C-alpha cells in the first residue's frame, strides 16, 4: 500500500547565498517587484518633479533655463544625466500605472490564474518598456 501512495513534496529552508542566485522568479513576480520599485522611484524623485514643473511654468526666462539644463546641464551635472533621471521617472510612472491597471483588472474580474498572471505580466513589461523607449527617443531628440 505504501508503494502506491504518491511521494509528498519535501520542503526545506533555503540558503540565501546559494539558493537565491539560482532561483528563477516568474514574470508576475518580476512585475510585482518592479511595481514596488517604481513607486519608490516616483516618491524619491518627487522633488525633481516639483523642480521641473516650477521651472517650466514660472516665466519665459525660467523655461529657457529649464531647456538649457536638459541640453547642456546645470553646474557640474551634465544634461545627459538630467535626461537619464527624467527617463527613469518616465519609466517609473509608466510601469506603475500599467501594473496598477493590471492589478485592478485582476481584482475586479477575479482573473487570478497562473496563465493570466503570466500573460498579463509579460504584457505589462512589453507595454511599459515600449512606451518608455518611445518617450525616451523623443526625450533624447531621435524624432
C-alpha positions, 0 to 999 in steps of 0.5 A: 500500500505504501508503494502506491501512495504518491511521494509528498513534496519535501520542503526545506529552508533555503540558503540565501547565498546559494539558493537565491542566485539560482532561483528563477522568479516568474514574470508576475513576480518580476512585475510585482517587484518592479511595481514596488520599485517604481513607486519608490522611484516616483516618491524619491524623485518627487522633488525633481518633479516639483523642480521641473514643473516650477521651472517650466511654468514660472516665466519665459526666462525660467523655461529657457533655463529649464531647456538649457539644463536638459541640453547642456546641464546645470553646474557640474551635472551634465544634461545627459544625466538630467535626461537619464533621471527624467527617463527613469521617472518616465519609466517609473510612472509608466510601469506603475500605472500599467501594473496598477491597471493590471492589478485592478483588472485582476481584482475586479474580474477575479482573473487570478490564474497562473496563465493570466498572471503570466500573460498579463505580466509579460504584457505589462513589461512589453507595454511599459518598456515600449512606451518608455523607449518611445518617450525616451527617443523623443526625450533624447531628440531621435524624432 
